[in-house]
């Protein structure tokens, strides 16, 4: 009881010294510290009495473990008592996004994870624009403040860290940021406050802040860094490794190392995300890798100790639950002892490829691990409630602590335990973190830095917070070792991350067939916002967005993701046509011989048409042949030009390949945003194409048969003709075989079609062009050898002059040399960087234009009609519709519109 009264008295006196502390919480902390002290003293008294009676002394390790178990039991009991006192308003999170867009994966990640942790989330650009942070030094009405990289300065200006309350968490530690800031030329700021030299720390002094110098991996171990010890053990370890460190307290220093690292070697141009332990094991073997991992922790720990020791003024900013994420770049130059060559006060992944989203995925995994590691959940607190009912402090505890004097503000006495409220909260959080499965392992404090820590608990000196942390971490490490001792080949680090397992392949069934996130470039704003449980989304993109790169990431590494089909890629560049496009994401289980689709996500992407400004008043006519973004004919002008009208006496064009250009009304030919693109039209230079009305077209096609052979672009022309003749269209499927329509034009006309080339078949199994043409002729018989039979030949880019010679040979052989042949020339397509299909460079497109001119010349030589679709489509190459080839420029709608 005396201890309880002493605690309460001390707390009442301290209330006047700290206006940011809530009375009930401090009173509770005083009681809990007292109970914790009593629990600890019982075990220590037993240990002391054991030393006084050597004959009956139990094993020291057993007593130490018993002491630690009692400490942990008391902490578990007090977890609920402390954290359950938080009122609902303490579960409010403020996320300052800075320059990040709402569609940014990092912003979406914070929203999703915090929602799952029962936080109310408020988004704002900067602290100055947040309604929550603009009052009372910004320290009221919230419990979690997350400042993204571009808003950090705003947080530091607005938030008074010295006034933060015990329950509040910020993802910044000003003292850490200052210590590793650039004091000029990359010199770390903490070096300016110390007497350290470059040789006293395993670190280059000029390793802080943004640097223009590119860090290089040594070619070999010869001539390695001067810090590397002489006689490096073989095999030589040469690599640049980025590791990610979480600092949760400056004094006492508490830090953790994440198990994901990014490794760059001489053998690979890009860095690779991997688990640090796995990389070391692969490079130097099981025995040396354990030593190398210890050296990594020791080197980083020494640097952190040196940096924190120079920031005494910053220790006054007592944000107990604040934290800082750091990136340490380590250089291995032939030795298992690395050198720190770069420290950044953020997570950086510059060595990872942006094209594969590896940097963003790795960052999200670490950030999600961090939130789960640091923030208690209601589920976690509820799970500990039953522990408190089983864990109690016996009357023996009070008896054995009776008469002891408890001193706050000093540690006088032989077995004193001096814990301030801040230290006690830190210890509570530490115990919960060590118990929680995660990707973080304890970096500091560690036995690597305190060889006598095991004996300090049995000596007469007081236990520090670091001593208790080492004891607690060792307790859980022994528990994990015991649970994994049956599988010695699967040796784990301090704690295992279920999240980071997605970086490594794993066997087993896909038991959780959901996506963690859908990564896109450019970032898509999904509606509704992404959630693993929502399967269908919509997004809109602007006209200028012609491709979207997408990589869905599964929750479990046992699941595989494929795009559009069972064997599709896990990541792809998609062409986004005008209007609606659909992307299907299949989450599959590959444990079976044939992949089993477990879940399907669908993303509908709508691409806007070219911005159009309706013409209400004066306007000018502008023209263009090619876009300046794709110079197919470098010698000609590009973009909009004023139209010089020379069509004073027009006549109907006699061919379909008359030179021409696109014409559009605009307010100004210097700005394509002022044009009415709904009125754009193709106009030949010296003639015009008359529009044939339906009655004339029906009369023209009476008793005629029209045969089409080619790819989907030719098939589209067939459907257009059928719709114009019949004024409706009953069938417009994506046929890839031979079709015959005999009821066209009231049964007076016939249309047939054969798909060529059948690219999905093996080359040895594909029908030749000659075979496909003969099959089409046979299916269309009887045919007459006159212009009553029309053959339309063409495609996107497969047609060449050899095919035209084959047409002549087949028609001569089949006695059809007098039929009308129309050649649809080449067209734009395959000009975008799309995965899985060929992609043409600008030079190849220019070569294609020249090939198109040869086709036109050859067709005219044979007496065939030509429609020059290449010249028509090259100036509007961005206005393609759905299809991976980006080669379709017209479509049939359900209303029959084209």
Order of alpha helices (4+ residues) and beta strands (2+ residues): alpha-alpha-alpha-beta-alpha-beta-beta-alpha-beta-alpha-beta-beta-beta-alpha-beta-beta-alpha-alpha-alpha-alpha-beta-alpha-alpha-beta-beta-beta-beta-beta-beta-beta-beta-beta-beta-beta-alpha-beta-alpha-beta-beta-alpha-beta-alpha-beta-alpha-beta-alpha
